[in-house]
Amino acid sequence: MTSTATSTGIAALRAAYLRGDLTPAEVADRVLAAPAPPAVWISRVPEGALRDRAAELGRRDPRELPLYGIPFAVKDNIDVAGLPTTAACPAFAYTPSRSAPVVDRLLAAGALLVGKTNLDQFATGLTGSRSPYGAVESVFGGGLIAGGSSSGSAVAVAAGLVAFALGTDTAGSGRVPAALNGIVGLKPTRGLLSTAGVVPACRSLDCVSIFALDAADAAAVLSVASGPAADDPWSRVHEAAAVPPEAVRLGVARPETLDFDGDRGQAERYVEGCLALARRTASADPVDVGPLLEAGGLLYDGPWVAERLADLEDFLRDHGADVLPLTRGIIEGGRRFSAADAFRAQHRLQELRAAAARLFERIDVLALPTIPTTFTLDEIAAEPLRRNAVLGRFTQFANLLDLAVVTVPNGHTPDGRPASLSLIGPAFTEPTLLGLAGAPVAATGTEIAVVGHHLRGEARNGELVALGGRFVRATRTAPCFRLFYLATGVPGLVRVADGGVAIEVEVWSVPPAAVGALLGSVPPPLSLGHVSLAGGERVTGFLCEAYATADGLDISASGGWRAFRALEAR
């Protein structure tokens, strides 16, 4: 991950706009200056158009627009007027004259569109590696997959390039990438966000999804983006009251009934996450999730694969050689199913829907792991189909059973890999799910700002994770610091009276008992002190004693450690 274009979520950006501390033009400058991780973008809004949009917003009153100046990205299977829609297949590309209604709603609310993001081709896959535009790596580094198919959208948010992003979700594509990048993924009820102007995967199951830094941001986007579209026969409208977290009847699965593909760390995090949720809800009871998992098995082992073929059959006939062989093989696998197979599957699905309805008469929310385990890009390349199926084990039933889901971070495994929980409810229970998602899942800790080797994906991040550290957010310091590359090969952050700049940092939550061990692992001239952040907040963080900078290189102009290394590598 490189330096960020926007370091905070929607609420913080809105507050800065309302105070007059920030302008859309300044955010546009950050967006244009920020280097992105590889393979995130397929196309970008041209610089002139982005600046013109920012200038237009600058003439408006931020109080009138709920997403005033908030930068966002759109998965490249969703239409944006004037930008090509590729679905990660160059031969399929077309340039629409109209944006999808969901995009129009966001623009009308003042959001600042940055560009269109990479995906598994035709939204077929959960790995983020099936694209001719390149494989996308998780922000946690180490060759970890970003997850798919909405890989680029998730990484754009997690890397701080935008404040939120749209994805799509048929089998888990709006949740698996959120889990693998430590952010929130909202898969709304089918039809709550219009799918008009979206390249179909399985038309009857497709959803537009939302990636955000926290549940409040996801809720803010949902409130703007939802609503019917006149030309969308799949759109739906419904209003539901929220069950407050303290009144929620929580359902959990017995860990021994879930297949984590041998990943003990993910199983342990699931138990810990459920225990934390149980402390905030009215009750927590074990439930049988067998019918749900059986329904999920119908998606790829049943005739719904033929629905993918229904929309792409003509294109595959004329351009089969232009589609990735793995993707083409999956879609054309739909030919093996008959009409009788489709009806048999529909009949069984109806029975499983009835079982799910009975389950949600007893509980309000079901908590499940989002993914059983994680994989690297190399591991996916070795077994692409089996490991893709593993990733969707706990996600692919949701749309078949007409459920709503919010995915939230759930700390890290002992070896530093991200864990996640999915909060699942019946259709139109988004207010309840988002309310519960806004309650902390992990234990409360001491917030510490890190600036160099302890950043995600950097050399010493594993030490932070091993102490129980949990990533909270990416941000910047107040403009009263300078950053130096010390003679010892590490960066040092120094507070200055004059000439300071804002420096990229990450805020981590560390168990209070581990703070002493963390301090003991950091040699002089580094120490823990108070770091002032953008917006006025003050947290504990790593600082450098000024004497050590005499032999160092001032790298403040880069804006942060990752940006400096990116420039150095050129």
C-alpha positions in Angstrom: 0.0 0.0 0.0 1.3 3.4 -0.9 0.4 6.9 0.4 -3.3 7.7 0.7 -5.4 10.2 -1.2 -8.0 10.4 1.6 -7.0 9.4 5.0 -10.4 9.4 6.8 -14.0 8.2 6.3 -17.1 10.0 5.3 -18.0 11.6 8.7 -14.5 13.1 9.2 -14.3 14.4 5.6 -17.8 16.0 6.0 -16.8 17.6 9.3 -13.7 19.1 7.7 -15.7 20.5 4.8 -18.3 22.0 7.2 -15.6 23.6 9.3 -14.0 25.1 6.2 -10.8 23.2 6.8 -10.9 21.3 3.5 -12.2 21.9 -0.1 -13.1 19.4 -2.9 -10.2 20.9 -4.9 -7.8 19.9 -2.2 -9.2 16.4 -2.1 -8.9 16.2 -5.9 -5.2 17.2 -5.5 -4.7 14.3 -3.1 -6.5 11.9 -5.3 -4.4 12.8 -8.3 -1.1 12.7 -6.4 -1.7 9.4 -4.6 0.1 6.4 -6.1 -2.1 3.3 -6.1 -1.2 -0.3 -5.4 -0.8 -2.4 -8.6 -3.8 -3.4 -10.7 -6.4 -1.5 -8.7 -7.7 0.8 -11.5 -8.9 -0.1 -15.0 -9.8 3.5 -15.9 -9.7 6.9 -14.2 -11.7 10.0 -14.5 -9.5 12.4 -16.5 -7.6 14.9 -14.5 -9.4 17.9 -16.1 -12.8 16.4 -15.5 -12.0 15.6 -11.9 -10.8 19.1 -11.2 -13.9 20.5 -12.9 -16.2 18.4 -10.8 -14.3 19.5 -7.7 -14.6 23.1 -8.7 -18.3 22.7 -9.3 -18.8 21.2 -5.9 -16.7 24.0 -4.4 -19.4 26.5 -5.5 -22.1 24.5 -3.6 -23.0 24.5 0.1 -21.7 21.3 1.7 -24.7 21.3 4.0 -27.0 20.6 1.0 -25.3 17.5 -0.2 -24.9 14.4 2.1 -21.8 13.1 0.2 -20.3 16.5 -0.6 -16.8 16.0 -2.0 -16.5 12.4 -0.8 -14.2 10.5 -3.3 -15.4 7.1 -4.4 -14.7 4.3 -6.9 -17.0 2.1 -9.0 -16.3 -1.6 -10.0 -15.9 -1.8 -13.7 -19.0 -3.8 -14.4 -21.1 -0.9 -13.4 -21.9 1.8 -16.0 -20.4 5.3 -15.7 -21.3 7.7 -18.5 -18.2 8.5 -20.7 -16.0 5.8 -19.1 -15.6 2.4 -20.7 -17.3 -0.6 -19.0 -15.0 -3.6 -19.6 -16.1 -6.2 -17.0 -12.3 -7.0 -17.1 -12.6 -8.2 -20.7 -11.2 -5.6 -23.2 -13.1 -7.2 -26.1 -16.3 -6.7 -24.3 -15.7 -3.0 -23.6 -18.3 -0.4 -24.4 -18.7 3.3 -23.4 -22.2 4.0 -22.0 -23.9 7.3 -22.5 -25.8 7.0 -19.2 -24.6 6.0 -15.8 -26.2 3.3 -13.7 -29.0 4.8 -11.5 -27.0 3.9 -8.4 -24.1 6.0 -9.6 -26.4 8.8 -10.6 -27.7 8.9 -7.0 -24.3 9.2 -5.5 -23.2 11.9 -7.9 -26.4 13.8 -7.2 -25.5 13.6 -3.5 -22.2 15.4 -4.2 -19.8 12.4 -4.3 -16.6 12.8 -6.3 -16.0 9.9 -8.7 -12.4 8.9 -9.1 -12.4 5.9 -11.4 -13.4 2.3 -12.2 -11.7 -0.6 -10.5 -10.4 -4.0 -11.4 -12.4 -7.2 -10.9 -12.4 -10.9 -11.6 -13.5 -11.1 -15.3 -17.3 -10.9 -15.7 -17.5 -11.0 -11.9 -16.8 -14.7 -12.0 -14.5 -15.6 -9.1 -13.7 -14.7 -5.5 -10.0 -14.4 -5.7 -9.1 -11.0 -7.4 -6.6 -12.9 -9.6 -8.8 -13.5 -12.8 -8.2 -10.4 -14.7 -6.2 -9.5 -17.8 -5.5 -6.1 -16.0 -3.5 -7.9 -13.4 -4.0 -9.7 -10.1 -4.8 -7.5 -7.1 -3.0 -8.1 -3.8 -4.4 -7.5 -0.3 -3.3 -4.3 1.5 -1.8 -6.7 4.1 0.9 -7.7 1.6 2.8 -11.0 1.7 1.3 -12.1 -1.6 -2.1 -12.5 0.1 -5.0 -12.4 -2.4 -7.3 -9.3 -2.3 -10.4 -11.5 -2.8 -12.9 -11.0 -5.6 -14.6 -10.4 -7.7 -14.7 -6.8 -6.4 -10.9 -6.8 -5.6 -10.1 -3.3 -6.9 -12.9 -1.6 -5.1 -12.0 -3.1 -1.8 -8.3 -2.3 -2.1 -9.1 1.3 -3.2 -10.9 1.8 0.1 -8.5 -0.1 2.3 -5.5 1.7 0.8 -7.2 5.1 1.4 -7.5 6.0 -2.3 -11.2 6.7 -1.8 -13.6 6.9 1.1 -16.0 4.3 -0.3 -16.6 2.2 -3.3 -19.2 0.2 -5.1 -18.8 -3.5 -5.9 -21.2 -6.2 -6.9 -22.0 -9.4 -5.0 -23.6 -12.6 -6.4 -21.8 -15.3 -4.3 -19.7 -13.2 -1.9 -17.9 -10.6 -4.1 -18.8 -7.7 -1.8 -17.8 -9.6 1.3 -14.8 -11.8 0.6 -12.6 -8.8 -0.5 -13.7 -6.8 2.6 -12.6 -9.7 4.8 -9.2 -9.9 3.1 -8.6 -6.2 3.4 -9.8 -5.4 6.9 -12.8 -3.1 5.9 -16.6 -3.2 6.0 -18.5 -4.8 3.2 -22.3 -4.4 2.9 -24.3 -6.8 0.7 -27.8 -5.3 0.8 -31.0 -7.1 0.2 -31.4 -8.0 -3.5 -32.9 -5.0 -5.4 -32.4 -2.5 -2.6 -29.7 -0.9 -4.8 -30.7 -1.0 -8.4 -28.8 -3.3 -10.7 -29.8 -1.4 -13.9 -26.6 -0.5 -15.8 -24.7 -3.5 -14.2 -23.3 -6.2 -16.4 -25.1 -9.3 -15.2 -23.5 -12.3 -13.6 -26.6 -14.1 -12.4 -29.2 -11.6 -13.1 -31.8 -12.9 -10.5 -29.1 -12.9 -7.7 -26.9 -9.9 -8.4 -26.5 -7.1 -5.9 -24.6 -3.8 -5.9 -22.5 -3.8 -2.7 -20.8 -1.1 -0.7 -17.2 -1.0 0.7 -16.4 1.4 3.5 -14.1 2.0 6.4 -16.8 1.5 9.0 -20.5 0.6 9.4 -21.6 4.3 9.7 -20.0 5.1 6.4 -21.7 2.1 4.7 -25.0 3.3 6.2 -24.5 6.8 4.9 -23.9 5.5 1.3 -26.8 3.1 1.5 -29.2 5.8 2.5 -28.3 7.7 -0.7 -27.8 4.9 -3.1 -30.9 2.8 -2.4 -34.2 3.3 -4.2 -36.1 2.0 -7.1 -35.3 2.6 -10.8 -38.0 2.9 -13.3 -36.2 0.7 -15.8 -35.2 -2.0 -13.3 -37.7 -4.8 -12.8 -35.5 -6.3 -10.1 -35.5 -3.2 -7.8 -37.4 -3.3 -4.5 -38.4 -0.8 -1.8 -38.9 -1.6 1.9 -38.5 0.2 5.2 -37.7 -1.7 8.4 -37.1 -0.6 11.9 -33.8 -1.5 13.6 -33.5 -3.9 16.5 -31.0 -2.2 18.8 -27.8 -4.2 19.5 -28.7 -4.8 23.1 -32.0 -6.4 22.1 -30.6 -8.6 19.3 -31.1 -12.3 19.5 -27.8 -13.6 18.1 -27.4 -17.0 16.5 -23.9 -18.6 16.2 -22.7 -21.8 14.7 -20.9 -24.4 16.8 -17.3 -24.1 15.5 -16.9 -27.9 15.1 -19.8 -27.9 12.6 -17.9 -25.4 10.3 -15.2 -26.4 7.9 -12.3 -23.9 8.1 -10.2 -25.9 5.7 -7.8 -26.7 8.5 -7.3 -23.1 9.6 -7.2 -23.1 13.4 -6.5 -19.4 13.6 -9.6 -18.4 11.7 -11.7 -20.8 13.9 -10.3 -19.3 17.0 -11.0 -15.7 15.8 -14.6 -16.8 15.0 -15.1 -17.9 18.6 -13.5 -14.7 20.0 -15.6 -12.5 17.7 -18.8 -14.3 18.7 -18.0 -13.9 22.4 -17.5 -10.2 21.9 -20.8 -9.9 20.1 -22.6 -12.0 22.8 -21.5 -9.4 25.4 -23.4 -6.7 23.4 -26.6 -8.6 22.5 -29.6 -9.8 24.4 -28.8 -13.5 23.9 -26.5 -15.8 21.9 -27.6 -19.3 21.0 -26.1 -22.1 18.9 -28.1 -22.8 15.7 -27.9 -25.3 12.9 -26.6 -23.6 9.7 -26.7 -26.8 7.6 -29.7 -25.8 5.4 -27.9 -22.5 4.6 -24.7 -24.1 3.6 -26.6 -26.6 1.5 -28.3 -23.8 -0.3 -24.9 -22.2 -1.0 -23.8 -25.5 -2.7 -26.6 -25.1 -5.3 -25.0 -21.9 -6.7 -22.0 -23.4 -8.5 -23.0 -27.1 -8.4 -26.5 -26.4 -9.6 -28.1 -24.8 -12.6 -27.5 -21.2 -11.6 -24.3 -21.4 -13.5 -26.5 -21.6 -16.6 -27.9 -18.1 -15.7 -24.4 -16.7 -16.2 -24.3 -18.4 -19.7 -27.7 -16.9 -20.5 -26.4 -13.4 -20.7 -23.0 -14.1 -22.2 -23.7 -17.0 -24.6 -23.7 -14.8 -27.7 -20.5 -13.0 -26.7 -18.7 -16.3 -25.9 -19.7 -17.6 -29.3 -18.2 -14.7 -31.1 -15.3 -13.8 -28.8 -14.5 -17.0 -26.8 -10.8 -16.6 -27.4 -10.9 -13.1 -25.8 -12.1 -14.6 -22.4 -9.8 -16.1 -19.9 -9.8 -19.9 -20.2 -10.7 -20.4 -16.6 -13.6 -17.9 -16.7 -14.9 -19.3 -20.0 -14.8 -22.8 -18.7 -16.9 -21.9 -15.6 -19.5 -20.0 -17.6 -19.8 -22.6 -20.4 -20.2 -25.2 -17.6 -23.8 -24.1 -17.5 -24.5 -26.1 -20.7 -24.6 -29.3 -18.7 -27.8 -28.5 -16.9 -31.3 -29.2 -18.3 -34.6 -27.3 -17.7 -35.6 -30.3 -15.5 -32.4 -29.7 -13.4 -33.4 -26.1 -13.0 -36.8 -27.0 -11.6 -35.5 -29.6 -9.3 -33.0 -27.1 -7.8 -35.7 -24.5 -7.5 -37.9 -27.0 -5.6 -35.1 -27.9 -3.2 -34.2 -24.2 -2.7 -37.8 -23.4 -1.7 -37.5 -26.1 1.0 -34.2 -24.5 2.2 -35.8 -21.0 2.2 -38.5 -22.3 4.5 -35.8 -23.7 6.8 -34.0 -20.4 6.8 -37.3 -18.5 7.6 -37.8 -20.8 10.6 -34.3 -20.1 11.8 -34.9 -16.3 11.7 -38.0 -16.7 13.7 -35.7 -17.7 16.6 -32.9 -15.2 16.0 -32.5 -11.7 14.6 -28.9 -12.0 13.4 -26.7 -14.9 12.5 -22.9 -14.5 13.0 -20.7 -16.6 10.7 -17.1 -16.3 9.6 -16.9 -14.5 6.2 -14.1 -16.8 4.9 -12.8 -20.2 6.2 -9.2 -19.3 5.5 -6.9 -17.1 3.4 -4.8 -17.9 0.4 -1.8 -16.3 -1.4 -1.8 -15.7 -5.1 0.5 -18.6 -5.6 -1.8 -20.9 -3.7 -4.8 -19.8 -5.8 -2.8 -20.4 -9.0 -2.0 -24.0 -7.9 -5.7 -24.9 -7.2 -7.9 -22.1 -8.6 -11.2 -23.9 -8.6 -11.1 -25.7 -5.3 -9.7 -22.8 -3.3 -12.2 -20.4 -4.9 -15.0 -22.7 -3.7 -13.5 -22.6 -0.2 -13.6 -18.8 -0.1 -17.3 -18.8 -0.9 -18.3 -21.5 1.6 -19.9 -19.1 4.1 -21.1 -16.4 1.6 -22.7 -18.0 -1.5 -26.1 -18.9 0.1 -27.1 -15.3 1.0 -28.6 -14.2 -2.3 -30.3 -17.5 -3.0 -32.0 -17.2 0.4 -32.8 -13.5 0.1 -30.7 -12.4 3.1 -28.8 -9.2 3.9 -25.2 -9.3 5.2 -22.7 -6.9 6.7 -19.1 -8.1 6.9 -16.9 -6.5 9.6 -13.2 -6.9 10.6 -12.6 -9.4 13.4 -8.9 -8.9 14.2 -6.1 -11.1 13.0 -5.0 -14.7 13.4 -1.8 -15.4 15.4 0.2 -15.4 12.1 -1.0 -12.0 11.1 -3.8 -12.8 8.6 -7.1 -10.8 8.6 -10.2 -12.4 10.1 -13.8 -11.3 9.6 -17.3 -11.8 10.7 -20.5 -11.7 8.6 -23.7 -10.5 10.3 -26.6 -12.0 8.5 -30.3 -11.3 8.6 -33.5 -11.6 6.6 -34.2 -9.3 3.7 -34.4 -5.6 4.6 -32.8 -5.9 8.0 -29.9 -3.6 7.1 -30.7 -1.1 9.9 -30.3 -3.9 12.5 -27.1 -5.4 10.9 -25.4 -2.0 10.5 -26.3 -1.0 14.1 -24.7 -4.2 15.4 -21.8 -3.8 13.0 -21.1 -0.4 14.5 -20.5 -2.0 17.9 -16.8 -3.0 18.4 -16.1 -6.6 17.8 -12.6 -6.8 19.1 -11.6 -5.9 22.7 -10.9 -2.3 23.5 -7.2 -1.3 23.4 -4.8 1.6 23.4 -4.6 3.4 20.0 -1.1 3.8 18.7 0.0 5.6 15.5 2.7 3.9 13.5 4.7 5.5 10.7 7.2 3.1 9.2 8.2 -0.6 9.6 5.1 -1.4 11.7 2.7 -0.3 8.8 0.6 -3.1 7.2 2.8 -5.1 4.8 6.0 -3.7 6.3 8.9 -5.7 7.9 7.8 -5.4 11.6 4.0 -5.4 11.2 3.9 -9.1 12.2 5.3 -8.1 15.7 2.4 -5.7 16.1 -0.1 -8.3 15.1 1.5 -10.9 17.4 0.9 -8.6 20.4 -2.8 -8.5 19.6 -2.7 -5.3 17.5 -5.7 -4.5 15.4 -5.7 -2.1 12.4 -8.2 0.8 13.0 -7.7 3.3 10.2 -5.3 5.0 7.9 -4.9 8.8 8.5 -2.3 11.6 8.6 -0.7 13.6 11.3 -1.4 17.3 11.9 0.9 19.5 9.8 3.5 19.8 12.7 5.8 16.9 11.9 8.7 16.1 9.6 9.8 12.6 8.6 13.4 11.5 8.3 15.2 8.5 6.9 17.6 7.7 9.7 21.1 6.3 9.3 19.9 3.1 10.9 17.6 2.5 7.9 14.3 3.3 9.7 12.0 6.3 9.4 11.8 8.8 12.3 8.9 11.1 13.0 9.8 14.4 14.6 7.5 17.2 15.9 8.7 20.6 14.8 7.7 24.2 15.7 7.8 25.5 12.1 7.8 24.0 8.6 5.8 20.9 9.6 3.8 18.8 7.1 1.1 16.1 7.4 2.6 12.6 7.3 0.8 9.3 6.5 0.3 7.1 9.6 -1.8 4.1 10.6 -3.6 3.9 13.9 -3.6 0.5 15.5 -5.4 -0.7 18.7 -3.1 -2.6 21.0 -4.2 -4.4 24.2 -3.1 -2.2 27.1 -1.0 -5.1 28.6 1.0 -5.3 25.4 2.0 -1.6 25.2 5.1 -2.2 27.4 6.3 -5.1 25.3 5.9 -3.0 22.2 7.9 -0.1 23.6 10.6 -2.6 24.7 10.9 -3.9 21.1 11.7 -0.4 19.7 15.3 0.7 20.2 16.4 4.4 20.7 16.2 7.0 19.2 12.6 5.9 18.8 10.1 6.1 21.6 6.4 6.4 22.3 5.0 9.9 22.7 1.9 12.0 21.8 1.1 12.3 18.1 -1.4 14.9 16.9 -3.6 13.7 14.0 -5.5 15.5 11.3 -8.7 16.8 12.8 -7.2 17.5 16.2 -7.2 14.0 17.8 -4.2 13.0 19.8 -3.0 9.4 20.2 0.1 7.6 21.4 2.6 7.0 18.6 6.2 6.4 17.6 8.4 9.5 17.7 12.1 10.1 17.1 14.4 12.2 19.2 15.6 15.2 17.2 19.4 14.5 17.7 19.2 11.4 15.5 18.1 13.4 12.4 21.5 15.1 12.1 22.8 12.2 9.9 19.4 11.4 8.4 17.6 12.4 5.1 14.5 14.6 5.4 11.8 12.8 3.4 8.9 14.8 4.5 8.0 16.0 1.0 7.1 12.4 0.0 4.2 12.5 2.6 5.0 9.2 4.2 7.3 6.1 4.4 5.6 4.1 1.6 5.5 7.0 -0.8 9.2 7.6 -0.2 10.1 4.0 -0.9 7.9 4.1 -4.0 9.8 7.1 -5.3 13.1 5.6 -4.4 12.3 2.5 -6.4 11.7 4.4 -9.6 
